[in-house]
Amino acid sequence: MVIAVTTHAYSALTLLMLAAASIALRRVRPAHFSTWLVAAVVAIGITFPLIDDIRANTEARGNRYLADFPLELAREFIGWSWPAVAVIGLAVVTGIVTLSMRSKQHLMAVAVSGAILVGAVAIMWQVVQPYDLYVRFFVSAMPLVAALAGFGVARLPRPAQVVVVIAMVWALLPGALEVLDSQPRTREAAALVNIVRAEGLEVCGSNAEPLFVYTSPFPQVSDNGDLASCDVYVSVLGLGAEQRARLATRFEDHITLRGGIIIWADSGEIDRLERSGKVPAS
């Protein structure tokens, strides 16, 4: 529990859902509460020195309203493509009904844990509205959704189970292949960074830490950071409209690599990179 929360604070939401379900099912002993208390104290103790930095970073990033966030969250949780949403969504709903019908305690466990998830999403989406709110923050709850789908499939007769599993694979496979094909090509981007560095140019970027597996680290410049010392700018996880406008003003051209990695530089440097033969198809 400590590792989960200190790795990503949103994991605490999933732990809270599991704890609430356990209490509703009357499966909690005093040892559970003492363990949870120790885990909470240790996690808070580890995180406490970082609170000021977290607060300052959150305030610097500002706020934004994501109108379609709940829809994106629901679709990501059950397959994204509409065929997958239809097949897996039906299995999840069947699982919820099946589990809820076992007993009043099971119904309460499903209701309370579901309310915690929906309430947390609603508060973050409508009240807090942080600039950095992404579906992947809630990934720790994915096994719960998978378990519900499993309950739903298990409720069906054996022939129907086979049909549903085949339908799930059919619905998910195209999206999975598309995701794998569009993943950021960090190795190729790092090779281009090494070419730029060999020319004596200064490199900076944003969210470029994945490249550091293949090249030595370079400075990260935030949305409002100074670009004057940057000859080349590398963005890995996308750009906001304001930052993109700043980069378009500062640099003459850019290369977009597969997976959304963008390298900004003057047009002469972009031409040299393209002639290097190390630029994969965008």
C-alpha positions as CSV (number, residue, x, y, z in Angstrom):
1,M,0.0,0.0,0.0
2,V,2.9,2.4,0.8
3,I,4.6,1.6,-2.5
4,A,1.3,2.1,-4.4
5,V,0.5,5.5,-2.9
6,T,4.0,6.9,-3.0
7,T,4.4,5.7,-6.6
8,H,1.2,7.5,-7.6
9,A,-1.1,9.2,-5.1
10,Y,-4.3,8.3,-7.1
11,S,-3.7,4.7,-6.1
12,A,-5.1,5.7,-2.7
13,L,-8.5,5.9,-4.4
14,T,-8.4,2.2,-5.4
15,L,-7.2,1.2,-1.9
16,L,-10.1,3.2,-0.4
17,M,-12.5,1.4,-2.7
18,L,-11.2,-2.0,-1.7
19,A,-11.3,-1.0,2.0
20,A,-14.9,0.2,1.8
21,A,-15.9,-3.0,0.0
22,S,-14.2,-5.1,2.6
23,I,-16.0,-3.3,5.4
24,A,-19.3,-3.6,3.6
25,L,-18.7,-7.4,3.3
26,R,-17.9,-7.6,7.0
27,R,-14.5,-9.2,6.3
28,V,-12.4,-6.7,8.2
29,R,-10.7,-7.5,11.4
30,P,-8.9,-5.1,13.9
31,A,-5.6,-6.2,12.3
32,H,-6.7,-4.7,9.0
33,F,-7.3,-1.3,10.5
34,S,-4.0,-1.2,12.3
35,T,-2.2,-2.2,9.0
36,W,-4.1,0.5,7.1
37,L,-3.2,3.1,9.7
38,V,0.5,2.2,9.6
39,A,0.5,2.3,5.8
40,A,-1.2,5.7,5.8
41,V,1.2,7.2,8.3
42,V,4.3,5.9,6.5
43,A,3.0,7.0,3.1
44,I,2.2,10.5,4.4
45,G,5.5,10.7,6.1
46,I,7.3,9.9,2.8
47,T,5.2,12.3,0.8
48,F,5.2,15.2,3.4
49,P,8.6,16.8,2.4
50,L,7.3,17.0,-1.2
51,I,3.9,18.7,-0.4
52,D,5.2,22.3,-1.0
53,D,6.7,21.3,-4.3
54,I,3.6,19.5,-5.4
55,R,1.4,22.5,-4.4
56,A,3.7,25.0,-6.2
57,N,3.8,22.8,-9.4
58,T,0.0,22.4,-9.4
59,E,-0.5,26.2,-9.0
60,A,2.1,26.9,-11.8
61,R,0.3,24.5,-14.1
62,G,-3.1,26.2,-13.5
63,N,-6.5,24.7,-14.2
64,R,-8.4,23.5,-17.2
65,Y,-11.9,22.0,-17.8
66,L,-12.0,18.7,-19.7
67,A,-15.6,18.4,-20.9
68,D,-15.3,14.9,-22.2
69,F,-13.2,13.4,-19.4
70,P,-15.8,11.0,-17.9
71,L,-16.6,9.6,-21.4
72,E,-12.9,9.2,-22.1
73,L,-12.4,7.5,-18.8
74,A,-15.3,5.1,-19.3
75,R,-14.1,4.2,-22.8
76,E,-10.5,3.7,-21.8
77,F,-11.6,1.4,-19.0
78,I,-13.6,-0.9,-21.3
79,G,-11.7,-0.9,-24.6
80,W,-11.9,2.5,-26.2
81,S,-13.2,1.4,-29.6
82,W,-17.0,1.3,-29.8
83,P,-17.1,-2.5,-30.6
84,A,-15.0,-3.2,-27.5
85,V,-17.1,-0.8,-25.4
86,A,-20.2,-2.7,-26.5
87,V,-18.9,-6.2,-25.8
88,I,-16.8,-5.5,-22.6
89,G,-19.3,-2.9,-21.3
90,L,-22.1,-5.5,-21.4
91,A,-19.8,-8.0,-19.6
92,V,-19.0,-5.4,-16.9
93,V,-22.7,-4.5,-16.4
94,T,-23.6,-8.2,-16.2
95,G,-20.8,-8.7,-13.6
96,I,-22.1,-5.8,-11.5
97,V,-25.6,-7.2,-11.5
98,T,-24.3,-10.7,-10.8
99,L,-22.2,-9.6,-7.9
100,S,-24.9,-7.4,-6.4
101,M,-27.4,-10.2,-6.4
102,R,-25.3,-12.5,-4.2
103,S,-26.3,-10.8,-1.0
104,K,-27.2,-7.4,0.6
105,Q,-23.5,-7.1,1.7
106,H,-22.3,-7.6,-1.9
107,L,-24.8,-5.0,-3.1
108,M,-23.6,-2.5,-0.5
109,A,-19.9,-3.3,-1.4
110,V,-20.5,-2.6,-5.1
111,A,-22.5,0.5,-4.4
112,V,-20.1,2.1,-1.9
113,S,-16.9,1.3,-3.9
114,G,-18.6,2.6,-7.1
115,A,-19.8,5.7,-5.3
116,I,-16.2,6.4,-4.2
117,L,-14.9,6.2,-7.7
118,V,-17.6,8.2,-9.3
119,G,-17.4,10.8,-6.5
120,A,-13.7,11.2,-6.8
121,V,-13.8,11.6,-10.6
122,A,-16.7,14.1,-10.2
123,I,-14.8,16.2,-7.7
124,M,-11.6,16.2,-9.7
125,W,-13.5,16.9,-13.0
126,Q,-16.0,19.6,-11.8
127,V,-14.5,21.1,-8.7
128,V,-10.7,20.9,-8.6
129,Q,-10.2,20.9,-12.4
130,P,-6.4,20.5,-12.4
131,Y,-4.5,21.1,-15.6
132,D,-3.0,17.6,-15.3
133,L,-5.9,15.2,-15.2
134,Y,-5.4,12.1,-17.3
135,V,-7.2,8.8,-17.6
136,R,-4.0,6.9,-16.8
137,F,-4.1,8.4,-13.3
138,F,-6.9,5.9,-12.5
139,V,-5.2,2.9,-14.0
140,S,-4.9,1.2,-10.6
141,A,-8.7,0.6,-10.6
142,M,-8.5,-1.3,-13.9
143,P,-8.2,-4.7,-12.2
144,L,-11.5,-4.1,-10.5
145,V,-13.2,-3.4,-13.9
146,A,-11.5,-6.6,-15.3
147,A,-12.8,-8.6,-12.3
148,L,-16.4,-7.3,-12.9
149,A,-16.1,-8.3,-16.6
150,G,-14.9,-11.7,-15.5
151,F,-17.9,-12.1,-13.1
152,G,-20.1,-11.2,-16.1
153,V,-18.6,-13.7,-18.4
154,A,-18.6,-16.5,-15.8
155,R,-22.3,-16.0,-15.3
156,L,-23.0,-17.1,-18.9
157,P,-23.3,-20.7,-20.1
158,R,-20.0,-22.3,-21.4
159,P,-20.8,-21.9,-25.1
160,A,-21.7,-18.2,-24.6
161,Q,-18.5,-17.7,-22.6
162,V,-16.4,-18.9,-25.6
163,V,-18.4,-16.6,-27.9
164,V,-17.9,-13.6,-25.7
165,V,-14.2,-14.1,-25.2
166,I,-13.7,-14.4,-28.9
167,A,-15.7,-11.2,-29.4
168,M,-13.6,-9.5,-26.8
169,V,-10.4,-10.4,-28.6
170,W,-11.8,-9.4,-31.9
171,A,-12.9,-6.0,-30.5
172,L,-9.7,-5.3,-28.6
173,L,-7.0,-6.5,-31.1
174,P,-7.2,-3.7,-33.6
175,G,-7.0,-1.0,-30.9
176,A,-4.1,-2.8,-29.2
177,L,-2.2,-3.1,-32.4
178,E,-2.8,0.6,-33.1
179,V,-1.6,1.6,-29.7
180,L,1.6,-0.5,-30.0
181,D,2.2,1.0,-33.4
182,S,1.8,4.6,-32.2
183,Q,3.9,4.4,-29.1
184,P,6.6,7.1,-28.9
185,R,9.7,6.0,-30.7
186,T,12.1,7.1,-27.9
187,R,15.1,5.2,-29.3
188,E,14.9,7.0,-32.7
189,A,14.3,10.4,-31.1
190,A,17.3,9.9,-28.8
191,A,19.5,9.0,-31.9
192,L,18.5,12.4,-33.4
193,V,19.3,14.1,-30.1
194,N,22.8,12.6,-30.2
195,I,23.3,13.9,-33.8
196,V,22.4,17.4,-32.6
197,R,24.7,17.2,-29.7
198,A,27.6,16.1,-31.9
199,E,27.2,19.4,-33.7
200,G,27.6,21.3,-30.5
201,L,24.0,22.4,-30.2
202,E,22.1,22.8,-26.9
203,V,19.1,20.5,-26.4
204,C,16.2,21.1,-24.0
205,G,12.6,19.7,-23.9
206,S,9.6,18.8,-22.0
207,N,8.5,15.4,-20.5
208,A,11.6,13.9,-22.3
209,E,12.8,11.7,-19.5
210,P,12.0,8.5,-21.5
211,L,14.7,9.5,-23.9
212,F,17.3,9.4,-21.2
213,V,17.5,5.6,-21.4
214,Y,19.3,6.1,-24.8
215,T,20.9,9.5,-24.3
216,S,22.3,11.6,-21.5
217,P,19.8,13.9,-19.7
218,F,19.1,17.4,-21.0
219,P,17.3,20.4,-19.3
220,Q,13.5,20.3,-19.1
221,V,11.8,23.6,-19.8
222,S,8.3,24.2,-18.5
223,D,5.5,26.0,-20.3
224,N,6.7,29.4,-19.2
225,G,10.4,28.5,-19.2
226,D,13.2,30.4,-21.0
227,L,13.9,29.0,-24.5
228,A,16.7,31.4,-25.3
229,S,19.5,28.8,-24.6
230,C,17.7,26.1,-26.5
231,D,19.0,25.3,-30.1
232,V,16.7,22.2,-30.3
233,Y,13.6,21.4,-28.3
234,V,12.2,17.9,-27.9
235,S,8.6,17.3,-26.7
236,V,7.6,13.7,-25.8
237,L,4.1,13.8,-24.3
238,G,2.4,16.5,-26.3
239,L,2.1,20.2,-26.1
240,G,-0.6,22.7,-25.1
241,A,-1.7,25.3,-27.5
242,E,0.2,28.1,-25.7
243,Q,3.5,26.2,-25.6
244,R,3.1,25.2,-29.2
245,A,2.6,28.8,-30.2
246,R,5.8,29.8,-28.2
247,L,7.8,27.1,-30.0
248,A,6.5,28.1,-33.4
249,T,7.7,31.6,-32.7
250,R,11.1,30.6,-31.4
251,F,11.9,27.9,-34.0
252,E,11.5,27.8,-37.7
253,D,10.5,24.2,-38.3
254,H,9.8,20.9,-36.6
255,I,9.7,17.1,-37.2
256,T,6.8,15.0,-35.8
257,L,7.9,11.4,-35.2
258,R,5.5,8.5,-34.8
259,G,3.9,8.5,-31.3
260,G,3.8,12.3,-31.1
261,I,7.4,13.1,-30.3
262,I,8.1,16.5,-31.8
263,I,11.6,18.0,-32.4
264,W,11.7,21.8,-33.0
265,A,14.7,23.5,-34.5
266,D,15.8,26.0,-37.2
267,S,15.0,24.9,-40.7
268,G,18.6,24.2,-41.6
269,E,19.0,21.8,-38.6
270,I,15.7,20.1,-39.5
271,D,17.0,19.5,-43.1
272,R,20.2,18.0,-41.8
273,L,18.3,15.6,-39.5
274,E,16.0,14.5,-42.3
275,R,19.1,13.9,-44.6
276,S,20.7,11.8,-41.8
277,G,18.5,8.9,-42.7
278,K,17.6,8.4,-39.0
279,V,14.2,10.1,-39.2
280,P,11.4,7.4,-39.1
281,A,8.2,8.0,-40.9
282,S,5.8,10.3,-39.0
